[in-house]
Amino acid sequence: MERLRSSPLHANISTALDKHLEVIHVVQARRKEEIVNASSRQRQGTPRGQDDRDVFALAMAIQEMSAATRKARTTLWCALQMTLPK
């Protein structure tokens, strides 16, 4: 869109996209932690009580990602509206 406009987009657009990428990485990290912890507990035969914390952390990260995704989509829609000819 920047190339179509021949000018840079507003700084908030880049910020929203950077935040979206950041929360995606957080969700990936929480998921990896959940998998590692679940597999180590399974090998040790430990009760599943610790799973709740991992699942809760993953759920919170997904909630943040959902909000960041909505903001990124809205931001990209605004950028598209600014890019389109009048």
C-alpha positions as protocol buffer text, in pm:
chain_id: "A"
residue {
  index: 1
  type: MET
  ca { x: 0 y: 0 z: 0 }
}
residue {
  index: 2
  type: GLU
  ca { x: 292 y: 233 z: 63 }
}
residue {
  index: 3
  type: ARG
  ca { x: 410 y: 177 z: -292 }
}
residue {
  index: 4
  type: LEU
  ca { x: 64 y: 247 z: -431 }
}
residue {
  index: 5
  type: ARG
  ca { x: 43 y: 572 z: -235 }
}
residue {
  index: 6
  type: SER
  ca { x: 403 y: 668 z: -306 }
}
residue {
  index: 7
  type: SER
  ca { x: 428 y: 780 z: 57 }
}
residue {
  index: 8
  type: PRO
  ca { x: 465 y: 609 z: 393 }
}
residue {
  index: 9
  type: LEU
  ca { x: 160 y: 512 z: 591 }
}
residue {
  index: 10
  type: HIS
  ca { x: 80 y: 646 z: 936 }
}
residue {
  index: 11
  type: ALA
  ca { x: 309 y: 525 z: 1218 }
}
residue {
  index: 12
  type: ASN
  ca { x: 16 y: 368 z: 1405 }
}
residue {
  index: 13
  type: ILE
  ca { x: -28 y: 120 z: 1120 }
}
residue {
  index: 14
  type: SER
  ca { x: 325 y: -13 z: 1162 }
}
residue {
  index: 15
  type: THR
  ca { x: 281 y: -18 z: 1538 }
}
residue {
  index: 16
  type: ALA
  ca { x: -37 y: -226 z: 1516 }
}
residue {
  index: 17
  type: LEU
  ca { x: 125 y: -475 z: 1280 }
}
residue {
  index: 18
  type: ASP
  ca { x: 434 y: -504 z: 1500 }
}
residue {
  index: 19
  type: LYS
  ca { x: 214 y: -565 z: 1805 }
}
residue {
  index: 20
  type: HIS
  ca { x: 23 y: -833 z: 1613 }
}
residue {
  index: 21
  type: LEU
  ca { x: 346 y: -1012 z: 1523 }
}
residue {
  index: 22
  type: GLU
  ca { x: 466 y: -984 z: 1883 }
}
residue {
  index: 23
  type: VAL
  ca { x: 154 y: -1147 z: 2028 }
}
residue {
  index: 24
  type: ILE
  ca { x: 174 y: -1424 z: 1769 }
}
residue {
  index: 25
  type: HIS
  ca { x: 522 y: -1504 z: 1899 }
}
residue {
  index: 26
  type: VAL
  ca { x: 391 y: -1502 z: 2256 }
}
residue {
  index: 27
  type: VAL
  ca { x: 116 y: -1751 z: 2165 }
}
residue {
  index: 28
  type: GLN
  ca { x: 373 y: -1975 z: 1997 }
}
residue {
  index: 29
  type: ALA
  ca { x: 594 y: -1963 z: 2305 }
}
residue {
  index: 30
  type: ARG
  ca { x: 303 y: -2044 z: 2541 }
}
residue {
  index: 31
  type: ARG
  ca { x: 201 y: -2336 z: 2321 }
}
residue {
  index: 32
  type: LYS
  ca { x: 557 y: -2472 z: 2319 }
}
residue {
  index: 33
  type: GLU
  ca { x: 573 y: -2440 z: 2698 }
}
residue {
  index: 34
  type: GLU
  ca { x: 244 y: -2625 z: 2731 }
}
residue {
  index: 35
  type: ILE
  ca { x: 364 y: -2908 z: 2509 }
}
residue {
  index: 36
  type: VAL
  ca { x: 699 y: -2941 z: 2686 }
}
residue {
  index: 37
  type: ASN
  ca { x: 542 y: -2935 z: 3032 }
}
residue {
  index: 38
  type: ALA
  ca { x: 271 y: -3184 z: 2936 }
}
residue {
  index: 39
  type: SER
  ca { x: 519 y: -3429 z: 2786 }
}
residue {
  index: 40
  type: SER
  ca { x: 754 y: -3407 z: 3085 }
}
residue {
  index: 41
  type: ARG
  ca { x: 463 y: -3460 z: 3328 }
}
residue {
  index: 42
  type: GLN
  ca { x: 345 y: -3756 z: 3125 }
}
residue {
  index: 43
  type: ARG
  ca { x: 691 y: -3916 z: 3145 }
}
residue {
  index: 44
  type: GLN
  ca { x: 709 y: -3856 z: 3518 }
}
residue {
  index: 45
  type: GLY
  ca { x: 353 y: -3969 z: 3585 }
}
residue {
  index: 46
  type: THR
  ca { x: 273 y: -3643 z: 3766 }
}
residue {
  index: 47
  type: PRO
  ca { x: -94 y: -3551 z: 3820 }
}
residue {
  index: 48
  type: ARG
  ca { x: -251 y: -3308 z: 3575 }
}
residue {
  index: 49
  type: GLY
  ca { x: -294 y: -3021 z: 3823 }
}
residue {
  index: 50
  type: GLN
  ca { x: -21 y: -2812 z: 3663 }
}
residue {
  index: 51
  type: ASP
  ca { x: -192 y: -2824 z: 3324 }
}
residue {
  index: 52
  type: ASP
  ca { x: -436 y: -2556 z: 3435 }
}
residue {
  index: 53
  type: ARG
  ca { x: -166 y: -2289 z: 3461 }
}
residue {
  index: 54
  type: ASP
  ca { x: -28 y: -2369 z: 3118 }
}
residue {
  index: 55
  type: VAL
  ca { x: -373 y: -2372 z: 2960 }
}
residue {
  index: 56
  type: PHE
  ca { x: -467 y: -2047 z: 3136 }
}
residue {
  index: 57
  type: ALA
  ca { x: -148 y: -1875 z: 3014 }
}
residue {
  index: 58
  type: LEU
  ca { x: -217 y: -1998 z: 2661 }
}
residue {
  index: 59
  type: ALA
  ca { x: -579 y: -1881 z: 2679 }
}
residue {
  index: 60
  type: MET
  ca { x: -472 y: -1534 z: 2793 }
}
residue {
  index: 61
  type: ALA
  ca { x: -218 y: -1515 z: 2511 }
}
residue {
  index: 62
  type: ILE
  ca { x: -484 y: -1618 z: 2258 }
}
residue {
  index: 63
  type: GLN
  ca { x: -718 y: -1353 z: 2398 }
}
residue {
  index: 64
  type: GLU
  ca { x: -449 y: -1088 z: 2348 }
}
residue {
  index: 65
  type: MET
  ca { x: -383 y: -1219 z: 1998 }
}
residue {
  index: 66
  type: SER
  ca { x: -753 y: -1196 z: 1916 }
}
residue {
  index: 67
  type: ALA
  ca { x: -763 y: -830 z: 2020 }
}
residue {
  index: 68
  type: ALA
  ca { x: -442 y: -751 z: 1833 }
}
residue {
  index: 69
  type: THR
  ca { x: -577 y: -926 z: 1522 }
}
residue {
  index: 70
  type: ARG
  ca { x: -893 y: -714 z: 1528 }
}
residue {
  index: 71
  type: LYS
  ca { x: -685 y: -399 z: 1563 }
}
residue {
  index: 72
  type: ALA
  ca { x: -451 y: -505 z: 1282 }
}
residue {
  index: 73
  type: ARG
  ca { x: -745 y: -581 z: 1051 }
}
residue {
  index: 74
  type: THR
  ca { x: -904 y: -245 z: 1126 }
}
residue {
  index: 75
  type: THR
  ca { x: -574 y: -67 z: 1076 }
}
residue {
  index: 76
  type: LEU
  ca { x: -516 y: -239 z: 742 }
}
residue {
  index: 77
  type: TRP
  ca { x: -869 y: -151 z: 632 }
}
residue {
  index: 78
  type: CYS
  ca { x: -801 y: 215 z: 715 }
}
residue {
  index: 79
  type: ALA
  ca { x: -472 y: 200 z: 525 }
}
residue {
  index: 80
  type: LEU
  ca { x: -654 y: 53 z: 226 }
}
residue {
  index: 81
  type: GLN
  ca { x: -915 y: 329 z: 238 }
}
residue {
  index: 82
  type: MET
  ca { x: -637 y: 589 z: 238 }
}
residue {
  index: 83
  type: THR
  ca { x: -469 y: 412 z: -53 }
}
residue {
  index: 84
  type: LEU
  ca { x: -768 y: 381 z: -283 }
}
residue {
  index: 85
  type: PRO
  ca { x: -825 y: 662 z: -532 }
}
residue {
  index: 86
  type: LYS
  ca { x: -1108 y: 899 z: -450 }
}
